[in-house]
């Protein structure tokens, strides 16, 4: 069997001449390695599960970011954001839902979410992927399974919000044609489809949003409601004929912020066959028992959601990247710091220990599950099996 290889982004171009050069954050060793007290048998079991099972991240931004986040805007405007191929190769992941640049795609404007910027970003990424032996753009579940067999990585092209389609439902068809297989309805600010989770009022899913849900069902594009308002989430779950994903969130009962989902939304998602991916971006899935955000805080959300929804409906969407994620929040006004003023008391962090980047995420998640006596079958479900069940139903 051929072993997949990898190389740097844009190998056909000369860096510094045909596109600008930036000092990028390292893919390894940016922060101290997470410390584990694993026996030899436990470590071997973790490595075996990571190697043998289909492991899927429901949400990440696996790009390399500047070492100095003050370079972030000119780096993005260069339209040559790099993918962390070396780090991804060491991650053990089979597939990653790659959410592109989304709201900070400021190639042509300062606001993001523009159609032109989305197409530029998508086109450049697709061109880069086409030159990589290691990656496959997944258009169906057989692509993911084949990537697993050959030791490669399947990229699932994804969008956090549909804002860029404006009022044109046919743009969903175009995105599907370009390879996009999962799309969020709304980001934190409302759009033509419905209300976002940061709005003062909650109007739910719009009539146009209902049309878009139907079109995504007809095409076989997975619906994500991570950043939608509570009513928009419930409306979308009821309107969709397919299960929906909450690709990256947590439980509001564990940490009472708008970014987390209430029990009503979580149970409705599970009842219709959907899956929640547990979030790990800095200062999101904090918990009352672990107010300094870390792997332990994240797993407090995991255990609560497993008890509430059933283990068949929970997975992981860490929402990580290669670089300073807290610095990214400072570089762009994503609403995080404004929202913090309303939160319970917590300790701010420079990074989330144990879930700092796409390379370390699933080793540490599986290690935690092994240490807490989850069975191989249970681990198989939450690291990829639950997601594959939904994808088999929606895509194929």
HUQUIJO-V481715 format. One record per helix or strand. SS is the DSSP state (H for helix, E for strand). FROM is the first residue (numbers start at 1). LEN is the number of residues. If there is no record, write none. Layout:
BEGIN
<<SS	FROM	LEN> <SS	FROM	LEN>>
END
This chain:
BEGIN
<<E	15	1> <E	19	1> <E	24	1> <H	40	13> <E	56	5> <E	63	2> <E	66	1> <H	69	9> <E	83	1> <H	85	5> <E	95	4> <H	102	3> <H	115	16> <E	135	3> <H	141	10> <E	153	7> <H	163	3> <H	170	9> <E	182	3> <E	191	1> <E	194	1> <E	196	1> <E	205	1> <H	207	13> <E	222	3> <E	228	1> <H	230	10> <E	245	5> <E	251	1> <E	261	1> <H	263	9> <E	275	4> <E	292	1> <E	294	1> <H	295	15> <H	311	3> <E	314	3> <E	322	1> <H	325	7> <H	336	5> <E	347	1> <E	353	1> <H	361	11> <H	376	20>>
END
